[in-house]
């Protein structure tokens, strides 16, 4: 094993009703957990999305409405999933763009306190694209010299992703097996995202800025001064729940920062005494 693990690494893959992280739902989740000693354990569940799966999507991943009509909902599998992912960092293929934002939305809908933002995230596709520019099937053939015959089966994809990641570390001398390095390397070259969807980002000063539209690269605080309604528009518009949560937290931080310091009880008592003396 080429990767250096301080804690377990969860290689995960999702199949869903579609690609829209705001509206679509998970229909299958598979996780291959790699422990620091190299042992692996799997978590693989079908999920009832509580909405129809479009026919064209079912033809891709092979999961139809009848297959998951009696499956548990995401909220019902959540306790087992959270226990399995406890203290794990994450890795996936195209996970920074799709799987992580999709999982974040499902966690918020289920009112979970599981915080994905505190974990490292390695995107194997970004490493691959920086090095070779290919798909998972091609990556599996290139790095592992194997054919991925059952692509779009969540467990098969997760297992192949793990094999590709391990082979990438062996293949490139410039890649270390350190999870923090790999997570940083597998990010895109643009500003660090403050949310999984990339609608918010951190600028060079570490301030949260809008990362799209007419106010791109302006800080949340700056936009709130010149157009206070923009914040409310974002909360009402069709943005991911996680993006809205991050925006609310940033606005709360800004408001607290701008609040005048609270007087202590002793200061208030002293002011009252001075008032009565007069």
C-alpha positions in Angstrom: 0.0 0.0 0.0 1.5 3.3 -1.1 -0.7 5.7 0.7 0.2 6.9 4.2 -2.8 6.9 6.5 -3.1 8.4 9.9 -6.8 7.5 10.0 -9.1 5.5 7.8 -9.9 6.6 4.2 -13.4 6.2 2.9 -13.4 5.7 -0.9 -17.0 6.3 -1.9 -19.3 6.4 -4.9 -22.9 7.4 -5.3 -25.6 6.5 -7.9 -28.5 8.9 -8.0 -31.7 9.9 -9.8 -29.8 12.4 -11.8 -26.9 14.9 -11.7 -28.6 17.9 -10.1 -27.3 18.0 -6.5 -30.1 20.3 -5.4 -33.1 18.2 -6.6 -31.8 14.7 -7.2 -31.5 11.9 -4.6 -29.1 9.0 -3.8 -30.3 5.6 -4.9 -27.1 3.7 -4.0 -24.1 4.4 -1.8 -21.0 2.3 -1.6 -17.9 2.9 0.5 -14.6 1.0 0.6 -12.9 1.9 3.9 -9.1 1.6 4.0 -7.7 1.4 7.6 -4.2 2.6 8.4 -3.0 -1.0 8.6 -4.3 -1.7 5.0 -7.4 -3.7 5.9 -10.6 -2.9 4.0 -14.2 -3.0 4.9 -17.2 -2.3 2.7 -20.5 -0.5 3.1 -23.0 -0.9 0.2 -26.7 0.1 0.4 -29.5 0.7 -2.0 -31.6 3.7 -1.0 -35.3 4.6 -1.7 -35.0 8.2 -3.1 -38.7 8.8 -2.5 -39.0 10.1 -6.1 -39.0 8.3 -9.5 -35.8 7.5 -11.3 -35.9 8.7 -14.9 -35.7 5.9 -17.4 -32.6 7.3 -19.1 -30.8 7.4 -15.8 -31.8 3.8 -14.9 -30.4 2.7 -18.2 -27.0 4.1 -17.1 -26.6 2.6 -13.6 -29.1 -0.3 -13.9 -31.2 0.6 -10.9 -35.0 0.9 -11.5 -37.9 2.0 -9.4 -38.9 -1.6 -8.6 -35.4 -2.3 -7.4 -35.5 0.2 -4.6 -39.2 0.5 -3.8 -38.7 -1.5 -0.5 -35.3 -0.1 0.2 -34.8 2.1 3.3 -34.6 5.9 2.9 -31.4 7.8 3.3 -32.5 8.9 6.8 -33.1 5.3 7.8 -29.6 4.2 6.8 -28.0 7.3 8.2 -27.1 5.9 11.7 -25.2 3.0 10.2 -23.5 5.2 7.6 -22.4 7.8 10.2 -20.9 5.0 12.4 -19.1 3.5 9.4 -17.6 6.9 8.3 -16.6 8.1 11.8 -13.1 9.6 11.8 -12.6 9.0 8.1 -11.1 11.2 5.4 -12.8 10.8 2.0 -11.8 10.0 -1.6 -13.8 9.4 -4.8 -13.8 9.9 -8.5 -15.2 13.3 -9.5 -16.3 13.4 -5.9 -15.5 17.1 -5.3 -18.0 18.1 -8.1 -20.7 15.5 -7.6 -20.5 12.9 -4.8 -19.6 15.3 -1.9 -22.2 18.0 -2.8 -24.8 15.3 -3.2 -24.0 13.6 0.1 -23.9 17.0 1.8 -27.4 17.8 0.6 -28.7 14.4 1.8 -27.1 14.9 5.2 -28.8 18.3 5.6 -32.2 17.0 4.5 -31.8 14.2 7.1 -30.9 16.9 9.8 -27.6 15.2 10.4 -24.8 16.9 12.3 -22.1 15.0 10.3 -19.7 17.7 9.1 -18.0 16.8 5.8 -16.0 20.1 5.8 -13.8 18.9 8.7 -12.5 15.9 6.6 -9.8 15.7 3.9 -11.2 15.1 0.4 -9.1 13.4 -2.4 -10.6 13.6 -5.9 -8.9 10.9 -7.9 -10.3 12.3 -11.1 -8.6 15.6 -10.6 -5.3 13.8 -10.0 -5.9 11.7 -13.1 -6.8 14.7 -15.2 -3.8 16.7 -14.1 -1.6 13.7 -15.1 -3.3 11.9 -18.0 -6.8 13.4 -18.9 -9.0 10.3 -19.0 -12.2 8.7 -17.6 -12.5 6.1 -14.8 -12.6 3.2 -17.3 -9.5 4.5 -19.0 -7.8 5.2 -15.6 -8.5 1.7 -14.5 -7.0 0.3 -17.7 -4.0 2.7 -17.7 -3.0 2.4 -14.0 -4.2 -1.2 -13.2 -4.0 -2.8 -16.6 -7.6 -4.1 -16.1 -10.9 -3.7 -17.8 -13.7 -2.2 -15.8 -16.6 -4.3 -17.1 -19.3 -3.3 -14.7 -18.9 0.5 -14.6 -21.7 2.5 -13.0 -22.1 -0.3 -10.4 -21.4 1.8 -7.2 -19.4 -0.9 -5.4 -17.4 -1.8 -8.5 -16.7 1.9 -9.2 -15.6 2.5 -5.6 -13.3 -0.5 -5.6 -11.8 0.5 -8.9 -11.3 4.0 -7.7 -9.3 2.7 -4.7 -7.1 0.6 -6.9 -6.5 3.6 -9.2 -5.6 5.9 -6.3 -3.1 3.4 -4.9 -1.6 2.8 -8.4 -1.3 6.6 -9.0 0.8 7.1 -5.9 3.1 4.3 -7.0 3.2 5.6 -10.6 4.1 9.2 -10.0 7.2 10.0 -8.0 5.9 13.5 -7.3 2.9 12.2 -5.5 3.4 11.3 -1.8 1.1 9.0 0.0 0.1 11.7 2.5 -3.6 12.3 2.6 -3.3 16.1 3.2 -1.0 16.5 0.2 -3.3 14.3 -2.1 -6.4 16.3 -1.0 -4.7 19.6 -1.8 -3.2 18.3 -5.1 -6.6 16.9 -6.3 -8.3 20.3 -5.9 -8.7 22.5 -9.0 -6.3 25.4 -9.5 -8.9 28.0 -8.7 -9.7 29.6 -5.3 -10.4 27.2 -2.5 -14.1 26.5 -2.3 -16.0 27.5 0.8 -18.9 25.2 -0.1 -18.9 21.9 -2.1 -20.7 23.4 -5.1 -18.2 26.2 -5.5 -20.7 29.0 -5.3 -18.7 30.5 -2.4 -14.9 30.6 -2.2 -12.0 31.9 -0.1 -9.9 34.8 -1.5 -6.2 35.2 -0.8 -6.9 37.0 2.5 -9.1 34.1 3.7 -12.4 36.0 3.3 -15.5 34.3 1.9 -16.4 35.7 -1.5 -19.2 35.0 -4.0 -17.7 32.8 -6.8 -20.2 33.4 -9.5 -22.5 36.1 -11.1 -22.3 39.8 -11.0 -20.7 39.9 -7.6 -18.0 37.3 -8.3 -14.8 37.8 -6.2 -16.6 40.3 -3.9 -16.8 39.4 -0.2 -20.1 38.6 1.5 -19.6 41.6 3.8 -18.9 43.9 0.8 -22.0 42.8 -1.1 -24.2 43.0 1.9 -23.3 46.7 2.2 -24.0 47.6 -1.4 -26.9 45.2 -2.1 -28.4 43.8 1.1 -31.1 41.9 -0.7 -28.6 39.7 -2.5 -28.1 37.5 0.6 -31.9 36.9 0.9 -32.2 36.2 -2.8 -29.6 33.4 -2.5 -31.4 31.9 0.4 -34.7 31.8 -1.5 -33.2 30.7 -4.9 -32.4 27.3 -6.2 -29.0 26.8 -4.6 -27.8 23.7 -2.6 -28.7 23.5 1.1 -25.1 23.3 2.0 -24.3 26.5 0.1 -27.1 28.3 2.0 -25.9 26.9 5.3 -22.3 28.2 4.7 -23.7 31.5 3.6 -25.8 31.8 6.8 -22.8 31.0 9.0 -20.7 33.6 7.2 -23.4 36.2 7.6 -23.7 35.4 11.3 -20.0 35.8 11.7 -20.0 39.2 9.9 -22.9 40.4 12.1 -21.2 39.3 15.3 -18.0 41.0 14.1 -19.9 44.3 13.6 -21.8 44.2 16.9 -20.7 46.8 19.5 -19.1 45.2 22.5 -21.5 44.2 25.2 -21.2 46.0 28.5 -20.6 43.8 31.5 -23.0 43.7 34.5 -20.6 45.8 36.5 -20.4 48.4 33.8 -24.2 48.7 33.6 -24.5 48.9 37.4 -21.9 51.6 37.5 -23.7 53.6 34.8 -26.9 53.4 36.7 -25.2 54.7 39.9 -23.7 57.6 38.0 -27.1 58.4 36.5 -28.8 58.5 40.0 -25.9 60.6 41.4 -26.7 63.3 38.8 
